[in-house]
Amino acid sequence: PVVSTSANLSGLEPCRTTDEVNAQFNGRIPVVDGLVGGRKNPSEIRDVLTGQLYRQG
């Protein structure tokens, strides 16, 4: 399981609502609707072992 305030397929804009996630992922993943923070930019993603940056935050 992944818990996040945003989600997106590579190269697409981050989804910020349940409806956007369901549309982008065609209902293929379960989504639990809930409150999210007020951040506007996606979070940074790094490999914890190597430090490799996968997505700039």
Sine and cosine of phi, psi and omega as CSV:
sin_phi,cos_phi,sin_psi,cos_psi,sin_omega,cos_omega
0.00,0.00,0.52,-0.86,0.06,-1.00
-0.83,-0.56,0.71,-0.70,0.10,-1.00
-0.92,-0.39,0.82,-0.58,-0.06,-1.00
-0.43,-0.91,0.36,-0.93,0.07,-1.00
-1.00,-0.07,-0.09,1.00,0.09,-1.00
-0.50,-0.87,0.36,-0.93,0.04,-1.00
-0.43,-0.90,0.53,-0.85,0.08,-1.00
-0.26,-0.96,0.42,-0.91,0.16,-0.99
-0.98,0.19,0.50,-0.87,-0.05,-1.00
-0.78,0.62,0.78,-0.63,0.04,-1.00
1.00,0.02,-0.15,0.99,0.00,-1.00
-0.96,-0.27,0.34,-0.94,0.02,-1.00
-0.90,0.43,0.57,-0.82,0.05,-1.00
-0.89,0.45,0.66,-0.75,0.11,-0.99
-0.99,0.11,0.64,-0.77,-0.01,-1.00
-0.83,-0.55,-0.06,1.00,0.03,-1.00
-0.78,-0.63,0.32,-0.95,0.05,-1.00
-0.86,0.52,-0.68,0.73,0.00,-1.00
-0.88,0.48,-0.66,0.75,0.02,-1.00
-0.90,0.43,-0.66,0.75,0.03,-1.00
-0.90,0.45,-0.74,0.67,0.00,-1.00
-0.87,0.49,-0.62,0.78,0.01,-1.00
-0.93,0.36,-0.73,0.68,-0.06,-1.00
-0.93,0.36,-0.59,0.81,-0.04,-1.00
-0.99,-0.16,0.15,0.99,0.05,-1.00
0.78,0.62,0.59,0.81,0.04,-1.00
0.93,0.37,0.25,0.97,-0.07,-1.00
-0.98,0.18,-0.20,0.98,0.00,-1.00
-0.81,-0.59,0.58,-0.81,0.05,-1.00
-0.95,0.30,0.62,-0.79,-0.02,-1.00
-0.79,-0.61,0.75,-0.66,0.11,-0.99
-0.96,-0.26,0.90,-0.43,-0.03,-1.00
-0.97,0.25,0.71,-0.70,0.01,-1.00
-0.28,-0.96,0.07,-1.00,0.01,-1.00
-0.95,0.30,0.58,-0.82,0.07,-1.00
-0.82,-0.57,0.27,-0.96,0.00,-1.00
-0.95,0.31,-0.04,-1.00,-0.06,-1.00
-1.00,-0.09,0.18,0.98,-0.02,-1.00
-0.90,0.44,0.62,-0.79,0.00,-1.00
-0.99,-0.14,-0.47,0.88,-0.04,-1.00
-0.98,-0.18,0.52,-0.85,0.08,-1.00
-0.89,0.46,0.42,-0.91,0.02,-1.00
-0.98,0.22,0.42,-0.91,0.05,-1.00
-0.96,0.28,0.61,-0.79,0.05,-1.00
-0.84,-0.54,0.84,-0.55,0.02,-1.00
-0.75,-0.66,0.46,-0.89,0.15,-0.99
-0.97,0.26,0.84,-0.54,-0.09,-1.00
-0.92,0.40,-0.45,0.90,-0.03,-1.00
-1.00,0.07,-0.63,0.78,-0.09,-1.00
-0.96,-0.26,-0.33,0.94,-0.07,-1.00
0.99,0.16,0.02,1.00,0.00,-1.00
-0.86,0.51,0.74,-0.67,0.00,-1.00
-1.00,0.05,0.83,-0.56,0.04,-1.00
-0.98,-0.20,-0.52,0.86,0.05,-1.00
-0.52,-0.85,0.79,-0.61,0.04,-1.00
-0.94,0.34,0.69,-0.73,0.00,-1.00
-0.99,-0.12,0.00,0.00,0.00,0.00
